[in-house]
Amino acid sequence: MVYFSLCVLIFFALIGLFQVCRGIVQALSKSKDDKEIILIEPICKHQENAEYLLRNAAWKVMWMGRFAPDKVICLDCNMDNETKKVCKLVCRDYPFMDIYTKEQMHERIESLT
């Protein structure tokens, strides 16, 4: 029993050490000149798993650390009304998530060039 407890303790200590090293590397690798990273989630027509897709993208933003996307865009590719309502409700829950039409996305890309 003592050896098992010691192994568990060492395991969690190694995970903690790994997280500290990861944080240091992330802090050193991000510069002030880095561009905004955007994750685009295209949703087309009637998508049964639209909420899952958007919440999964939000989870990535919240848990990936410094390498996570800064913004999530739900790209409206001719969504039906029900799917659009679901997407709007999910986007309201996260300040970094927005719904864009194809035209808005095109304008955003044009503004970068």
Phi, psi and omega in degrees: 000323180295318181294322178297314179297321179294319178296318179296317179298316179295319179302310181290329175295320178294321176298316178298318178296318177299317181295322178295314179298318179298317178297321179294314179298318180295320180294323181282335186269348182266124179257167179287341182271002181297140178280164177291134178261126184240132174258122181254125179246098180286131178239122184243141174047229178263114182244110182297325185257030181299317180297316178300314181300315182288319179292327175295319176297319178296320178299318179299316180297318185283334188245353183274356177078213185291341180268004181285154174298149178276334185214147175243127178246122173272108184273117181283103178255067181062051177293151172280171185297320181296314179295321179296321177298316179299315181297319179297319179296318179293317181297330177294333182283342186232121183292342182264010184241134179222158173258129177240143169278171178298322180294316178297321179295319178299316178298320179297317180293318179298325181290340179280338184266000000 
